Amino acid sequence: MRACFRKLVRGLIVIGLTGNAFAVVAQDEGANANAAPTEEAASAAAARPASGPAANTPRAAERPRTARASAASDTASGVKPDNAIPVPPETQSVTQHSIKLDGKKVDYTATAGNLLLRNNAGQAEASIFYVAYTSDAKHAATRPITFLFNGGPGAGSMFLLMGSFGPKRAHTSSPAITPPAPYVLADNPDSLLGTTDLVFIDAPGAGFSRIVGRATGKQFWGVDEDLGAFERFIERYLSVNQRWNSPKYLLGESYGTARAAMLAYRLSQNNIALNGVVLMSSVLNSATRAPGTDLEAVSYLPTYAAIAWYHDKLVPKPPDLHAYLNEVRAFAAGPYAEALAKGDALPDSERDAIAARVAGYTGLTAEYVKQTRLEIWPSRFRKQLLRGESRSLGRYDARFEGIDYDDAAEHPDYDASVTSVASAFDAALHQHLVQDLHFEAPDAYRVFNDSALTQWNWKHRASWGEQLSQPYAAGDLAAAMRQNPRLRVLSLNGYFDLATPFFQTEYDLSHMGLDPSLRANVQRAYYPTGHMIYLDDAALHALKSDLTRFYKADDGASR
């Protein structure tokens, strides 16, 4: 599911674990994703803004040394033609279970297995791992089916698998720090299994998915290469499991939203029409944060305001967050954007006035705002808001507070929204595999593969045929909706997410160029949480209600 990273995609959720080492790899604003994996390089990179697609991704120096070493030794990242990697057989571990959802018993089948992706010559190139939960109800062949994935690029889908809508869920103390083991893995009363079957997919080279045979990472680690892999997997899953006549949905988180948006169009060109796409914490236009533009600063301001509201840094504190954010949205898109557009020509008197208003909305001082030239980097905001308390804000969820060494640094020492939940998910995954799925792991589970990110090809062939240097996912999604007017989209957003700000998503969704007849097909929902909205029990319960309505609305429309 780093998610908002300063280079160009700066908005992906990248969470990394190799072997037993688990870490969220997120590149902070201003960091260079291609920097050498040293703490010194990370500190130097964090001190300046970066540009380019990889800026939205995790900074290698922030990952555990064991994770970096494992990724570096990944033979799939560059196997030579004469060193073919053994091709595993397609296997499945199938188990039967039941769960009580909404007062009703649901019998279901859990399948942990792999499917092989083959080239036109019939040679296996990748083994894709998945975990599927399918209801044993009647008419299963026409039951809705949802394919879920985290992002990265190069991330496995462990967070969605163990934290969101599956029948088992790892409990955390979010937004407080989750204590060490023993952790709680239990039935999930907010599972979507009562509404749709669920298939969680690991990207090639991540999780338990592996590049095999004589294939190399270059064949999978890129925007279009990745889309091709997921397209082939979904097509093969539908065939193997006889699910072609099922209503089909995609659910992506972070960079997974970019994948889902572009995949909707890609699948439609292969005669696979989707019923719906769910976008959680979105990255829909990787080119919006190029250096020299103001959209990033504008898009983050409402998120800063929400976070200042949460931490009681506004005097007086507005009683209604929703109404308050509407006010901030209007200022950000109006006077603030107009002032930034004037650049160096902005008069001092106007600069002072804008700085005062930004300070009032963010809980910072007007003098500090002016020192930033009216544009506050997310990493600086994370440190500055609680500077006098020796605390810093989490990046994926700014409700989390980290304990920094001192108050002098420009950036936080670490991301508390990652370290507070990482171990719980790591333990839950391994427990679930053995205890519930009876699955024998072939090797280490890679929550994130560094090699995929460093080798990622960001070029994308857009729906209209142009070769883009960075993907514009919203454009492909719009094309899919025009060709399939019944395709519906649900955007899920956390108010306190400093990785993928909700105001940027609103901008992207409102600039898709949709026909008036299609605009109602795009819905939005908001939650008082961060990037991984499902961490909180209350938020997950609201998520389930919103998603259930989304699925049922489609079911009613099809009759």
Rosetta blueprint (number, residue, H / E / L):
1 M L
2 R L
3 A L
4 C E
5 F L
6 R L
7 K L
8 L L
9 V L
10 R L
11 G E
12 L L
13 I L
14 V L
15 I E
16 G E
17 L E
18 T E
19 G L
20 N L
21 A E
22 F E
23 A E
24 V E
25 V L
26 A L
27 Q L
28 D L
29 E L
30 G L
31 A L
32 N L
33 A L
34 N L
35 A L
36 A L
37 P L
38 T L
39 E H
40 E H
41 A H
42 A H
43 S H
44 A H
45 A H
46 A H
47 A L
48 R L
49 P L
50 A L
51 S L
52 G L
53 P H
54 A H
55 A H
56 N H
57 T L
58 P L
59 R L
60 A H
61 A H
62 E H
63 R L
64 P L
65 R H
66 T H
67 A H
68 R H
69 A H
70 S H
71 A H
72 A H
73 S L
74 D L
75 T H
76 A H
77 S H
78 G L
79 V L
80 K L
81 P L
82 D L
83 N L
84 A L
85 I E
86 P L
87 V L
88 P L
89 P L
90 E L
91 T L
92 Q E
93 S E
94 V E
95 T E
96 Q E
97 H E
98 S E
99 I E
100 K E
101 L E
102 D L
103 G L
104 K E
105 K E
106 V E
107 D E
108 Y E
109 T E
110 A E
111 T E
112 A E
113 G E
114 N E
115 L E
116 L E
117 L E
118 R E
119 N L
120 N L
121 A L
122 G L
123 Q L
124 A E
125 E E
126 A E
127 S E
128 I E
129 F E
130 Y E
131 V E
132 A E
133 Y E
134 T E
135 S E
136 D L
137 A L
138 K L
139 H L
140 A H
141 A H
142 T H
143 R L
144 P L
145 I E
146 T E
147 F E
148 L E
149 F E
150 N L
151 G L
152 G L
153 P L
154 G L
155 A E
156 G L
157 S L
158 M H
159 F H
160 L H
161 L H
162 M H
163 G H
164 S L
165 F L
166 G L
167 P L
168 K E
169 R E
170 A E
171 H L
172 T L
173 S L
174 S L
175 P L
176 A L
177 I L
178 T L
179 P L
180 P L
181 A L
182 P L
183 Y L
184 V L
185 L E
186 A E
187 D E
188 N L
189 P L
190 D L
191 S L
192 L L
193 L L
194 G L
195 T L
196 T L
197 D E
198 L E
199 V E
200 F E
201 I E
202 D L
203 A L
204 P L
205 G L
206 A L
207 G E
208 F L
209 S L
210 R E
211 I E
212 V L
213 G E
214 R L
215 A L
216 T L
217 G H
218 K H
219 Q H
220 F L
221 W L
222 G E
223 V H
224 D H
225 E H
226 D H
227 L H
228 G H
229 A H
230 F H
231 E H
232 R H
233 F H
234 I H
235 E H
236 R H
237 Y H
238 L H
239 S H
240 V H
241 N L
242 Q L
243 R L
244 W L
245 N L
246 S L
247 P L
248 K E
249 Y E
250 L E
251 L E
252 G E
253 E E
254 S E
255 Y H
256 G H
257 T H
258 A H
259 R H
260 A H
261 A H
262 M H
263 L H
264 A H
265 Y H
266 R H
267 L H
268 S H
269 Q L
270 N L
271 N L
272 I L
273 A L
274 L L
275 N L
276 G E
277 V E
278 V E
279 L E
280 M E
281 S E
282 S E
283 V L
284 L L
285 N L
286 S L
287 A L
288 T L
289 R L
290 A L
291 P L
292 G L
293 T L
294 D L
295 L H
296 E H
297 A H
298 V H
299 S H
300 Y H
301 L H
302 P H
303 T H
304 Y H
305 A H
306 A H
307 I H
308 A H
309 W H
310 Y H
311 H L
312 D L
313 K L
314 L L
315 V L
316 P L
317 K L
318 P L
319 P L
320 D L
321 L H
322 H H
323 A H
324 Y H
325 L H
326 N H
327 E H
328 V H
329 R H
330 A H
331 F H
332 A H
333 A H
334 G H
335 P H
336 Y H
337 A H
338 E H
339 A H
340 L H
341 A H
342 K L
343 G H
344 D H
345 A H
346 L L
347 P L
348 D H
349 S H
350 E H
351 R H
352 D H
353 A H
354 I H
355 A H
356 A H
357 R H
358 V H
359 A H
360 G H
361 Y H
362 T H
363 G L
364 L L
365 T L
366 A H
367 E H
368 Y H
369 V H
370 K H
371 Q H
372 T L
373 R L
374 L L
375 E L
376 I L
377 W L
378 P H
379 S H
380 R H
381 F H
382 R H
383 K H
384 Q H
385 L L
386 L L
387 R H
388 G H
389 E H
390 S L
391 R E
392 S E
393 L E
394 G L
395 R L
396 Y L
397 D L
398 A L
399 R L
400 F L
401 E E
402 G E
403 I E
404 D L
405 Y L
406 D L
407 D L
408 A L
409 A L
410 E L
411 H L
412 P L
413 D L
414 Y L
415 D L
416 A H
417 S H
418 V H
419 T H
420 S L
421 V L
422 A H
423 S H
424 A H
425 F H
426 D H
427 A H
428 A H
429 L H
430 H H
431 Q H
432 H H
433 L H
434 V H
435 Q H
436 D L
437 L L
438 H L
439 F L
440 E L
441 A L
442 P L
443 D L
444 A L
445 Y L
446 R E
447 V L
448 F E
449 N L
450 D H
451 S H
452 A H
453 L H
454 T H
455 Q L
456 W L
457 N E
458 W L
459 K L
460 H E
461 R E
462 A L
463 S L
464 W L
465 G L
466 E L
467 Q E
468 L E
469 S L
470 Q L
471 P L
472 Y L
473 A H
474 A H
475 G H
476 D H
477 L H
478 A H
479 A H
480 A H
481 M H
482 R H
483 Q H
484 N L
485 P L
486 R L
487 L L
488 R E
489 V E
490 L E
491 S E
492 L E
493 N E
494 G E
495 Y L
496 F L
497 D L
498 L L
499 A L
500 T L
501 P L
502 F H
503 F H
504 Q H
505 T H
506 E H
507 Y H
508 D H
509 L H
510 S L
511 H L
512 M L
513 G L
514 L L
515 D L
516 P L
517 S L
518 L L
519 R H
520 A H
521 N H
522 V E
523 Q E
524 R E
525 A E
526 Y E
527 Y E
528 P L
529 T L
530 G L
531 H L
532 M L
533 I H
534 Y H
535 L H
536 D L
537 D H
538 A H
539 A H
540 L H
541 H H
542 A H
543 L H
544 K H
545 S H
546 D H
547 L H
548 T H
549 R H
550 F H
551 Y H
552 K H
553 A H
554 D H
555 D H
556 G H
557 A H
558 S L
559 R L
